[in-house]
Amino acid sequence: MKRTRFPLHIAVLVLLVGLPLTAQTQHEAANTSDAKGVPLSLEQVVSNLQHRNAQRASALEEFSGTRIYRMQYRGLPSDRDAEMVVNATYRAPDSKEFKIVSTSGSKFIIDHVFKRLLEGELEAANPENRRLTALSTDNYDFALAGYESSPEGAQYVLNLLPKSKNKFLYRGKIWVDAQDFAVVRIEGEPAKNPSFWIKKTEIKHRYIKVNDFWLPAENHTESVIRVGGRAILSIEYRDYKITKSLPVATSKIGRGFEAPRFQPVAKLSC
């Protein structure tokens, strides 16, 4: 009997995760606020976001951490679950090494979803892809949706509308820390549906501050499959270690966006 192909094609949905959010600097940022602490205009927020992202990307030279990939699939041809633990190391400007520590559950999910996500990070880190997918006014239209207070501090809420249907872009909302001008939360959907088999996808990302840098903390992607199934993918990040960095305030703007002298490197081992 011919085996039914498992309809999971969501590997490209979280390719932005695992990389520090970066953007090309277009001009010097405005002051973070006026003397009365009045929230900034949209133009000032976006300018600061791009400027500070570029600073942090230039200063972060090497870090490592542990990731736990989990997936639950419910639908045809059968329910499947899987988990994979990975140690990841990043070295500027775009080198990543992945060591698979352990796996359990569906081999199909491990081979065709988890490992493809690792490969996809390298594709997204390609210099041309970084330019085309940077969180910048070149790739997105921004709109100010609100200004919120939270236990973690004040945050600007921005609506994002991608200017192209690049598979690495997304539409939705971002929450920007009003002090550091870093993205702390994302909610949205892909700018381009990665597969006919996927009817709808919801993406939620959360970031945490580690020393002077904002790095992924948790990613949650839920996809409704056209034939009636549902896939839930989560990635948990822990045990970060910043092993090499420069002071953010004095790092040279733009260094992180020069064309690298070598291609992204991936090392997968069990």
N, C-alpha and C positions, 0 to 999 in steps of 0.2 A: 504494500500500500504506500502511495506517495505521501511523504510527510509534509504537513502543512507548515508553511513558513511563519515563524513568529513575527508578528507585525510591530516590532519596536524599532523606531527610527528617530530617537530623540537625542542622539549623542551630541548634536550640535547646539543644543539649547542652553548649555551652561559653559560654553567655551570661554566666556569672559572671566569665569571664576578661576582662582588660583594665581591670577596676575594682579599686581597692584594697579589700581585705576590710574591711567595716565592721560594727559592731554597736551597738545602742542601749545606753547606759550605764544600769544599773539601780541600782547602789549603788557606793560607794567600794571599791576593790580591797583585798584583804588583802596582807600583806607577801609578798614574792616567795619567801621561805624562812625557816625558823627558824635559830637560831644555829648549829646543827649541819649545816645544809645538807640536811636531810631533805626529800624530795619532798613537795609539797603535796597536799592532798585534792582530790577532783574538784571540789567546790564552789569552792575557792580558785582552781583553775586556770581554770575557766570564768569566774569573776568577773573575774580578771585579764585573760583573753582579751578579754572584752567591753570592759573599761575601757581597755586599751591600744589596741585597735582604734579605739575612739572618739577617743582622743587623737591617733592618727596621722591619722585621717580629717579631724579638725578642723585639723591643722597643714599638711596637704598641699594647697596652693592651685593649683599649676600644674606640669605636667611633660609631657615629650614623649618619643617613642621610635619605633623602627622595628619592624615586625612582618613576619614571613614566613609566609604561610599556604600549606600544602601538603596535597594530598589525592591518595590513590591509591584507585581503585575497581576491584574485580575481580569481574565477574559479568555478568548480563544487563542490557541487551541487548548491551553491549560494555564492554571495559576502558577506563577513562578516568583521566587524570592532569591536575593543574593546579597552578599556583603563582601567588601574588599578593603583591606587596610593598606595604606601606602605611606611611605616616608618620602617627602619631596624636598628638594634643595634647589633654590634659585640663585643664580649668579648673573649679575649685570653684564651685558645689557639684555640678553634674552636666552640664556642657557638654563635649562631645567633638567634635573635628573630625578627619576622616579624609581623607587625600589618597592616592589610589591612584597609586603610582609606576610599577609595571609589572605585566603579567599575561602568562601563557603557558599553553598547554594548553587543556583543555575549557572552552568558553564556558559550557556548562550549569553546570558546577561553579562557575565564577567568578560567574555571575549568580544562581544559585539556592542556593548554599551560602555562599561567601565574603561576598558583599555582604549576604546576609541575616543573617550573623553580626554584621556591623557595625550593621545596623538593630536587631538583637536586643539589643545592648549598651545602646542608648538606651531600649529598652522596659524592660530590667532596672533602669535607673537612674531610672525614674519614681519619684517620692516614695513612692507607695503600694506599688509593687513592692519598693522598698528596705526598707520596713518589714516586708513579708510574707516577704522572703527573707534578711533579715539573719542572720548567724551568731550567734544568740542563743537563750536558753532559751524565748523566745516561739515559735520556729519549730522547734526541735530538742530531742530528748532526748539527753543526753550520758552516756557511760559511760567510765570510765577503763580502758583496755586495756593500758597498760604505761608504762614509763619507760625510755628508751633512751639510751645514750651513743653519740656519733658524732664524727667528726673536726671537725664544725662546732659541737659542743657538745651538751649534754643536751637531750632532747626528751620531752615528754609525748605519749603516743599515746591518742587519744580515738575511741571509736565514736560515729557520728552516726546518729540515727534521726529522719527528718523527721516533723513532726506533721500534715502535710497533703500532698496529692499535687500541690502546685504544680510546674509544669514547670521552675521555676528552682531547686528544691531538689534535694538528692542524699542518698543514703545510702551510708555507707562509713566510712572512717577519715581522720583528720587528724593530722598531726604538728605539735606546737606547741613552738616554741623556749622553753626553760625560762628564758632570761634576758629576752627581749623580749616573750614571750607573743604571738607572731605565728605564723600558720599558714605552715609552710615546705613542706608536702607534702600532697596530697590523693589518695586512691584511692577510687573508688566507682562508683556508677551513678546515673542519674536517678531521682528519686522517682516520676516519672510517665513511662511510655513515650511518647515524642513522636509515634509513628506505628505503625499496625498493621504496616507493612512492616519494622519493625525488631524483630528477635527478641531481641537482647541487646546491651548497650552497656557498655563499660568506659572509665572516665575516670581519667586521671592528670594532676595538675597539680604544678608545682614553682615555688617562689618564691625570689627572691634579695633581699638587703638592699642598697638603694641609699641612701647617706647614712643617715638615720634611718628609712627607710621600706622596707616589704617589698612588692615588686611582682612580677607574673608573669614567670617566666623561660622556661617551656616548658609547653605543654599538649598532651596526646596523647589522642585519643579513637578508639576502635576499635569499630565496629558490625558485627554480623552481620545481614545482610538476610534476611528470611524466605524469599525465593525462591532463596537460595543464594549471594548475593554477600557481599562484605566491603568495608567502607569504612574507611580509616585517615586521620584528619585530625590534622595537627600544626600548632601555632603556635609560632614561635620569636620571642622578644622580645630586642631588643638596643638599644644606643646610647641608654640612658636619660639624660635631662637634667632634673634638678629645677630649674626656673626660678623658682619662688616658693614659699616655705614659711615657717612659723613654728617656733620651737623647740618640739619635741614636749612637753617637760616643763612648759611654761608656757602652752600653748594652752588655750583655753576648752573644757571638755568639753561636748559636745552641739551645738556650733555647726554641725557638718557634717550634722546631722540635722534642722535647722529646715526648714520648708517653703520651697522655693525660690521666687523671684519670677518665674521664667520656666521654660518647658518645656525639656527637653534639646534641644540643637542638634546636628545632624549636617551636615557639608559633605563631599560626595563629589565628587572631581574626579580626572581622569586627568592 
